[in-house]
Amino acid sequence: MQETFIDIKSLDMDARGVGHLQNEDGTQGKVIFVEGALPGERVSFETLRKKKNWESGRMVTLQRASAMRVTPKCPHFWHCGGCSMQHLEASSQVAMKQRVLEDNLWHIGKTKAEHIMRPMYGPTWEYRLRARLSVRWVPKKGTVLVGFHERHSSYVADMTSCEIIPRHLSNMLVPLRELVGALSIYQQMPQIEVAVGEDVTVLVLRVMAPLSAADERLVKAFADQWHIQWWLQPKGPDSAYPYYPLGKELYYTLPEFGIRMPFKPTDFTQVNHQINRLLVHKALRLLEVAPGERVADLFCGLGNFTLPLATQAREVVGIEGSTALTTRALENARANGLADKTRFYTRNLFEVTRDDLVELGKFDRMLVDPPRDGAVALALALAELRLSHPDLLPSRIVYVSCSPSTLARDAGILTHRAGYRMTKAGVANMFPHTSHVESIGVFELIPDFQPRAFEAVGQGQEALETQG
């Protein structure tokens, strides 16, 4: 069969090359998404999925290579789903992510940042200090597999090493296979959660049946040999508890602010501690908090931004949707001597209204760090606040995002309806070699802004649903 070649023009959100077929009359035909292809390349492909207006597939023949192409460091890259961009040179990955952010801001939010900041870089290998490894007994292979899922599959990749987790964890992958295979409950352990702190590495065994006495001896011997701490998780994440050895606390630090942040291995914390430190530093620098100001930290989690902010502001109010999290954040504030400068409230920020903001009172500055769904309710509440209580609007908002599309949607509302200028935006390479884009935007209040209709809000939502 004759191969069909296309020219790749760009990358999509999943790091697939994007090109077009040519119609018989020479016009541009349907769009093709090609896994493994890079901009500037000419490739042939095999189709994996076909729709009326587009196809997706994987590269078969590389006729013309990009200067940005490199040989993946990991031998498992092409079948493991943990990474998607190891074939693209590291600085080019960041440039692509910045382009994704800019494109999303314009096409979804109909807005642009006045200034694009330099990206934040960190280590590109062995950076991932949090991971969830799947565990599966595979009869056909006669072994237990421990690792990430294969690409586009529920199967566990047959990986014996990993370049993005710390070396001591990578060296543990094969011994973990052997350990699980030797346990009586080897078919009742679906995952192992990994968390690396300053002084201890924790592995959380998801156990769906009790360990036998022989199992306990094997598990404890493994901990002694590899210098790790085991936790056991019999049910949901909240059921996890320290098992062996006891005594060491899992924590990370923010040395610039003198913060020591304890956390549980099943808590949400950033996977890349070095980039997290840079991100906290950058966010606080952009926020420019004065000593007498009152600041809101929305979606505050355990206090990752709240506590550093409390070293600079008169008062910081942290808000999160979980009472368990706000309780833990308060405990962290007390442990760091910042309880007198912090308050924590439990609110559903996905349903926050103008009246909620009025009740909370005036904030001089606001930091927003939502999950992937973004903060659309907050942006709309601020737009309504503009109409009824403009004096309560914060003068500056710093928005930290793990999804450029939802940031763009919310930026559109803030700039077109709530009366803010997007003065700066940029990316942080929190997840090298993946298509994940961590970004940050800065919004300045326009005092005499006149609200106007923003049709792109609806268009932006439609674009998000199409991407989904």
C-alpha positions as CSV (number, residue, x, y, z in Angstrom):
1,M,0.0,0.0,0.0
2,Q,1.3,3.5,-0.9
3,E,2.1,5.7,2.1
4,T,0.4,9.0,2.5
5,F,2.7,11.8,3.7
6,I,1.8,15.1,5.3
7,D,3.6,18.1,6.5
8,I,3.4,18.8,10.3
9,K,2.7,22.4,11.1
10,S,2.2,22.4,14.9
11,L,1.6,20.4,18.1
12,D,-1.8,20.0,19.8
13,M,-2.5,19.9,23.6
14,D,-1.5,16.2,23.7
15,A,1.9,16.7,22.0
16,R,0.6,15.2,18.7
17,G,1.8,16.7,15.4
18,V,-0.9,18.5,13.5
19,G,-1.1,18.5,9.7
20,H,-3.6,18.3,6.9
21,L,-4.4,16.0,4.0
22,Q,-4.5,17.5,0.6
23,N,-7.7,17.3,-1.5
24,E,-7.6,16.3,-5.1
25,D,-8.0,19.9,-6.2
26,G,-4.9,20.9,-4.1
27,T,-6.9,22.6,-1.3
28,Q,-6.4,21.8,2.4
29,G,-8.3,18.7,3.5
30,K,-9.1,17.2,6.9
31,V,-6.9,17.7,9.9
32,I,-4.6,14.8,11.0
33,F,-3.2,14.4,14.5
34,V,0.0,12.3,14.4
35,E,1.5,10.8,17.6
36,G,5.3,11.1,17.5
37,A,5.5,13.8,14.8
38,L,6.9,17.3,15.3
39,P,6.4,20.6,13.6
40,G,8.5,21.0,10.4
41,E,8.5,17.3,9.7
42,R,7.1,15.3,6.8
43,V,5.8,12.0,7.9
44,S,3.5,9.1,6.9
45,F,1.1,7.7,9.4
46,E,-1.3,4.9,10.3
47,T,-4.8,5.8,11.3
48,L,-6.0,4.8,14.8
49,R,-9.2,6.8,14.8
50,K,-11.2,8.3,12.0
51,K,-13.9,11.0,12.0
52,K,-15.6,13.0,9.3
53,N,-13.4,16.1,9.8
54,W,-10.3,14.6,11.4
55,E,-8.2,11.6,12.0
56,S,-5.7,10.6,14.6
57,G,-2.8,8.1,14.2
58,R,0.8,7.4,14.9
59,M,3.9,8.1,12.8
60,V,5.2,5.3,10.5
61,T,7.9,6.9,8.3
62,L,9.9,10.0,9.1
63,Q,10.8,11.5,5.7
64,R,12.1,14.8,7.0
65,A,13.1,15.3,10.6
66,S,12.9,18.5,12.7
67,A,16.0,20.0,14.1
68,M,14.2,19.9,17.5
69,R,14.0,16.1,17.4
70,V,16.2,14.2,19.9
71,T,16.5,10.5,20.8
72,P,14.3,9.8,23.9
73,K,16.4,9.0,27.0
74,C,14.0,6.4,28.3
75,P,13.9,3.0,26.4
76,H,10.2,2.7,27.4
77,F,9.2,6.1,26.0
78,W,7.3,4.9,22.9
79,H,4.9,2.6,24.8
80,C,4.8,4.1,28.3
81,G,2.2,6.7,28.9
82,G,4.2,8.6,31.6
83,C,5.8,11.0,29.0
84,S,4.7,12.3,25.6
85,M,7.5,14.7,24.6
86,Q,10.9,13.0,25.2
87,H,11.5,13.1,21.4
88,L,11.4,16.9,21.6
89,E,14.4,18.9,22.8
90,A,13.7,20.3,26.3
91,S,13.8,24.0,25.7
92,S,11.6,23.5,22.6
93,Q,9.1,21.7,24.8
94,V,8.8,24.9,27.0
95,A,8.5,27.1,23.9
96,M,5.6,24.8,22.6
97,K,3.9,25.1,26.0
98,Q,4.2,28.9,26.0
99,R,2.6,28.9,22.5
100,V,-0.2,26.7,23.8
101,L,-0.9,29.2,26.5
102,E,-0.9,32.2,24.1
103,D,-3.1,30.4,21.6
104,N,-5.6,29.4,24.3
105,L,-5.8,33.0,25.7
106,W,-6.6,34.4,22.3
107,H,-8.9,31.7,20.8
108,I,-10.8,30.8,24.0
109,G,-10.6,34.0,26.1
110,K,-10.3,36.6,23.3
111,T,-7.6,38.3,25.3
112,K,-3.8,38.7,25.3
113,A,-1.2,39.3,28.0
114,E,0.5,42.6,27.7
115,H,3.8,40.9,28.5
116,I,4.9,37.3,28.2
117,M,7.3,36.4,31.1
118,R,10.3,34.2,30.7
119,P,9.4,30.6,31.5
120,M,10.4,29.0,34.7
121,Y,12.8,26.0,34.3
122,G,14.0,23.3,36.6
123,P,15.4,19.8,36.4
124,T,14.3,17.9,33.4
125,W,15.1,14.4,34.7
126,E,14.4,12.7,38.1
127,Y,12.1,15.6,39.0
128,R,8.9,13.7,39.8
129,L,8.6,13.3,43.5
130,R,5.0,12.2,43.5
131,A,3.6,9.3,41.4
132,R,0.9,6.7,41.3
133,L,2.2,3.4,40.0
134,S,-0.2,0.8,38.8
135,V,0.3,-2.9,39.9
136,R,-0.9,-5.8,37.8
137,W,-0.4,-9.5,37.8
138,V,0.0,-10.6,34.1
139,P,-0.5,-14.3,33.7
140,K,0.8,-14.3,30.0
141,K,4.1,-12.8,31.2
142,G,4.1,-14.8,34.4
143,T,5.1,-11.7,36.4
144,V,3.8,-8.6,38.3
145,L,4.1,-5.3,36.5
146,V,4.7,-2.1,38.4
147,G,4.6,1.3,36.5
148,F,2.6,3.8,34.5
149,H,-0.1,2.8,32.1
150,E,0.7,2.2,28.4
151,R,-0.3,5.0,26.1
152,H,-4.0,5.1,25.4
153,S,-4.5,1.8,27.3
154,S,-5.5,0.4,30.7
155,Y,-2.6,-2.1,30.5
156,V,0.5,-1.4,32.7
157,A,3.7,-0.7,30.8
158,D,6.4,-3.3,31.1
159,M,9.0,-0.9,32.4
160,T,12.1,-1.7,34.3
161,S,13.3,1.9,34.8
162,C,12.0,5.4,34.7
163,E,14.0,8.6,33.9
164,I,11.5,11.1,35.4
165,I,11.3,9.7,39.0
166,P,14.4,9.8,41.3
167,R,17.0,7.3,40.6
168,H,16.5,5.4,43.9
169,L,12.8,4.9,42.9
170,S,13.7,3.8,39.4
171,N,16.1,1.2,40.8
172,M,13.2,-0.1,43.0
173,L,10.8,-0.9,40.1
174,V,12.0,-4.5,39.5
175,P,12.5,-5.3,43.2
176,L,8.9,-4.0,43.8
177,R,7.7,-6.5,41.1
178,E,9.5,-9.3,42.9
179,L,8.2,-8.2,46.3
180,V,4.5,-8.0,45.2
181,G,4.8,-11.3,43.4
182,A,5.9,-12.9,46.6
183,L,3.0,-11.7,48.7
184,S,-0.1,-13.7,49.4
185,I,-2.3,-10.8,48.2
186,Y,-0.4,-10.1,45.0
187,Q,-3.7,-9.9,43.0
188,Q,-5.3,-7.6,45.6
189,M,-2.9,-4.7,45.4
190,P,-3.9,-2.4,42.5
191,Q,-1.5,0.5,43.0
192,I,1.5,1.9,44.9
193,E,1.5,5.6,45.6
194,V,4.9,7.3,45.9
195,A,5.8,10.5,47.7
196,V,9.3,11.8,48.4
197,G,9.9,14.3,51.1
198,E,13.0,16.0,52.5
199,D,14.0,13.1,54.8
200,V,11.9,10.1,53.8
201,T,10.5,8.3,50.8
202,V,7.0,6.9,51.4
203,L,5.3,4.1,49.4
204,V,1.6,3.6,50.0
205,L,0.4,0.1,49.4
206,R,-3.3,-0.1,48.3
207,V,-4.2,-3.3,50.1
208,M,-7.7,-4.8,49.4
209,A,-7.0,-7.7,51.9
210,P,-4.9,-7.9,55.1
211,L,-1.2,-8.8,54.9
212,S,-0.4,-12.2,56.3
213,A,2.4,-12.6,58.9
214,A,4.8,-13.8,56.1
215,D,3.8,-10.8,54.0
216,E,4.5,-8.4,56.9
217,R,8.0,-9.9,57.2
218,L,8.7,-9.4,53.5
219,V,7.4,-5.9,53.4
220,K,9.4,-4.8,56.5
221,A,12.6,-6.4,55.1
222,F,12.0,-4.4,51.9
223,A,11.7,-1.2,53.8
224,D,14.9,-1.8,55.7
225,Q,16.8,-2.7,52.6
226,W,15.6,0.2,50.5
227,H,15.4,2.8,53.3
228,I,11.7,3.7,52.6
229,Q,8.6,4.0,54.8
230,W,5.5,1.9,54.1
231,W,2.0,3.2,54.5
232,L,-1.1,1.0,54.0
233,Q,-4.3,2.1,52.4
234,P,-7.2,-0.4,52.9
235,K,-9.9,1.8,51.4
236,G,-10.0,5.5,50.1
237,P,-7.2,8.0,50.3
238,D,-8.2,9.1,53.8
239,S,-7.8,5.6,55.1
240,A,-4.0,5.6,54.5
241,Y,-1.9,5.3,57.6
242,P,1.9,4.8,58.4
243,Y,2.9,1.2,58.8
244,Y,6.6,0.7,59.0
245,P,9.0,2.0,60.1
246,L,7.3,4.7,62.3
247,G,8.8,8.0,63.4
248,K,9.7,10.0,60.3
249,E,7.5,12.8,59.0
250,L,6.9,13.5,55.3
251,Y,7.4,17.2,54.6
252,Y,8.8,19.7,52.1
253,T,10.3,23.1,52.7
254,L,10.1,26.6,51.2
255,P,13.4,27.9,52.5
256,E,13.0,31.4,51.2
257,F,10.1,31.9,53.6
258,G,11.3,29.6,56.4
259,I,8.3,27.3,55.9
260,R,8.2,23.6,56.7
261,M,5.1,21.9,55.2
262,P,4.1,18.5,56.5
263,F,1.9,16.4,54.2
264,K,0.4,13.0,53.8
265,P,1.5,10.8,50.8
266,T,-2.1,10.8,49.5
267,D,-2.5,14.7,49.8
268,F,-2.3,16.9,46.7
269,T,1.1,18.5,46.6
270,Q,3.2,19.5,43.6
271,V,5.2,16.7,42.1
272,N,8.2,19.0,41.4
273,H,9.5,20.6,44.6
274,Q,12.1,22.8,42.8
275,I,9.6,24.3,40.4
276,N,7.1,24.7,43.3
277,R,9.6,26.9,45.1
278,L,10.2,29.0,42.0
279,L,6.4,29.3,41.4
280,V,5.7,30.4,45.0
281,H,8.6,32.9,44.8
282,K,7.3,34.2,41.4
283,A,3.6,34.4,42.5
284,L,4.4,36.4,45.6
285,R,6.8,38.7,43.7
286,L,4.1,39.4,41.1
287,L,1.4,39.9,43.8
288,E,3.6,42.6,45.5
289,V,1.9,42.4,48.9
290,A,2.4,45.3,51.3
291,P,2.7,44.6,55.1
292,G,-0.6,46.3,55.9
293,E,-2.7,44.4,53.2
294,R,-5.3,41.7,53.5
295,V,-4.9,38.9,51.0
296,A,-7.1,36.0,49.8
297,D,-5.7,32.6,48.9
298,L,-8.4,30.7,47.0
299,F,-8.1,26.9,46.6
300,C,-5.5,27.1,49.3
301,G,-5.0,23.4,49.9
302,L,-2.5,22.8,52.7
303,G,-1.3,26.4,52.6
304,N,1.4,26.2,49.9
305,F,0.9,29.9,49.1
306,T,-1.0,31.0,52.2
307,L,1.9,30.5,54.7
308,P,4.5,32.4,52.5
309,L,2.0,35.1,52.0
310,A,1.5,35.4,55.7
311,T,5.1,36.3,56.1
312,Q,4.4,39.4,54.1
313,A,0.8,40.5,54.6
314,R,-1.2,41.8,57.6
315,E,-3.7,38.9,57.2
316,V,-4.2,36.1,54.7
317,V,-7.5,34.2,54.3
318,G,-7.2,30.7,52.9
319,I,-10.3,29.2,51.4
320,E,-10.7,25.6,50.3
321,G,-13.7,23.3,49.7
322,S,-12.7,20.6,52.2
323,T,-12.8,21.1,56.0
324,A,-10.1,18.4,56.4
325,L,-7.8,20.5,54.3
326,T,-8.5,23.8,56.0
327,T,-8.0,22.1,59.4
328,R,-4.7,20.8,58.2
329,A,-3.7,24.2,56.7
330,L,-4.4,25.8,60.1
331,E,-2.3,23.2,61.8
332,N,0.6,24.0,59.4
333,A,0.1,27.7,60.1
334,R,0.4,27.0,63.8
335,A,3.5,24.8,63.3
336,N,5.2,27.6,61.4
337,G,4.2,30.4,63.9
338,L,1.8,32.1,61.5
339,A,-1.6,31.3,63.1
340,D,-2.1,34.9,64.2
341,K,-1.8,36.1,60.6
342,T,-4.0,33.5,58.9
343,R,-7.6,32.5,58.8
344,F,-9.1,29.5,57.0
345,Y,-12.7,29.0,55.7
346,T,-14.4,26.1,54.0
347,R,-16.4,27.2,51.0
348,N,-17.4,25.5,47.7
349,L,-15.4,27.8,45.4
350,F,-17.0,26.1,42.3
351,E,-20.3,27.7,43.4
352,V,-19.0,31.0,45.0
353,T,-21.3,34.0,44.4
354,R,-21.0,37.7,44.6
355,D,-22.8,37.6,48.0
356,D,-20.1,35.2,49.3
357,L,-17.4,37.7,48.3
358,V,-19.3,40.6,49.9
359,E,-19.5,38.6,53.1
360,L,-15.8,37.9,53.1
361,G,-15.0,41.6,52.9
362,K,-12.4,43.6,51.1
363,F,-9.2,41.9,49.9
364,D,-6.4,44.1,48.6
365,R,-4.8,41.2,46.6
366,M,-6.0,37.8,45.6
367,L,-4.2,34.6,44.7
368,V,-6.1,31.9,42.9
369,D,-4.8,28.3,42.3
370,P,-7.6,26.1,41.2
371,P,-7.6,22.5,39.9
372,R,-8.0,21.8,36.2
373,D,-11.7,22.9,36.1
374,G,-10.6,26.4,36.8
375,A,-12.4,29.2,38.7
376,V,-15.2,30.3,36.4
377,A,-17.7,30.8,39.3
378,L,-15.2,33.1,41.0
379,A,-14.6,35.1,37.8
380,L,-18.3,35.6,37.2
381,A,-18.8,36.6,40.9
382,L,-16.0,39.2,40.5
383,A,-17.8,40.5,37.4
384,E,-21.0,40.9,39.4
385,L,-19.1,42.5,42.2
386,R,-17.9,45.1,39.6
387,L,-21.5,46.1,39.1
388,S,-22.6,46.2,42.7
389,H,-19.6,46.7,45.0
390,P,-16.6,47.8,42.8
391,D,-14.8,49.1,46.0
392,L,-14.5,45.5,47.2
393,L,-12.6,44.3,44.1
394,P,-8.9,43.3,44.7
395,S,-6.5,45.6,42.9
396,R,-4.4,42.7,41.7
397,I,-5.0,39.0,41.1
398,V,-2.4,36.3,40.4
399,Y,-3.9,33.2,38.9
400,V,-1.9,30.0,39.0
401,S,-3.2,27.4,36.6
402,C,-2.7,23.8,35.6
403,S,-4.9,24.1,32.5
404,P,-4.3,26.8,29.9
405,S,-7.8,26.4,28.5
406,T,-9.6,27.1,31.7
407,L,-7.2,29.9,32.6
408,A,-8.1,31.4,29.2
409,R,-11.8,31.1,29.7
410,D,-11.6,32.7,33.1
411,A,-9.2,35.4,31.8
412,G,-11.8,36.3,29.2
413,I,-14.4,36.9,32.0
414,L,-11.9,38.9,34.1
415,T,-10.8,41.1,31.3
416,H,-14.1,41.6,29.4
417,R,-16.5,41.7,32.3
418,A,-14.8,42.2,35.7
419,G,-12.6,45.0,34.5
420,Y,-9.1,43.7,34.7
421,R,-6.1,44.0,32.4
422,M,-4.0,40.9,31.9
423,T,-0.6,42.5,32.4
424,K,1.6,39.3,32.4
425,A,1.4,35.6,31.7
426,G,4.0,32.8,31.4
427,V,4.6,29.1,31.9
428,A,6.4,27.0,34.4
429,N,7.8,23.6,33.3
430,M,6.4,21.7,36.2
431,F,6.2,18.4,34.2
432,P,9.1,18.1,31.7
433,H,8.6,15.6,28.8
434,T,4.8,15.7,29.2
435,S,2.2,17.9,27.6
436,H,1.0,19.3,30.9
437,V,1.2,23.1,31.0
438,E,1.5,25.0,34.3
439,S,1.0,28.7,33.8
440,I,0.5,32.0,35.7
441,G,-1.4,35.1,34.9
442,V,-1.4,38.6,36.5
443,F,-4.5,40.8,36.4
444,E,-4.6,44.5,37.3
445,L,-7.9,46.3,38.2
446,I,-9.0,49.1,35.8
447,P,-10.7,51.7,38.1
448,D,-13.0,53.3,35.5
449,F,-13.8,50.2,33.5
450,Q,-17.3,50.0,31.8
451,P,-18.5,46.4,31.6
452,R,-19.5,45.2,28.1
453,A,-20.9,42.1,26.6
454,F,-18.5,39.2,26.2
455,E,-19.7,36.7,23.7
456,A,-16.5,34.8,23.8
457,V,-17.4,33.4,27.2
458,G,-19.9,31.1,25.6
459,Q,-17.5,30.4,22.7
460,G,-14.7,29.6,25.2
461,Q,-16.9,27.1,27.0
462,E,-17.8,25.5,23.7
463,A,-14.1,25.3,22.8
464,L,-13.4,23.6,26.2
465,E,-16.1,21.0,25.6
466,T,-14.7,20.3,22.2
467,Q,-11.3,19.8,23.6
468,G,-12.7,17.5,26.2
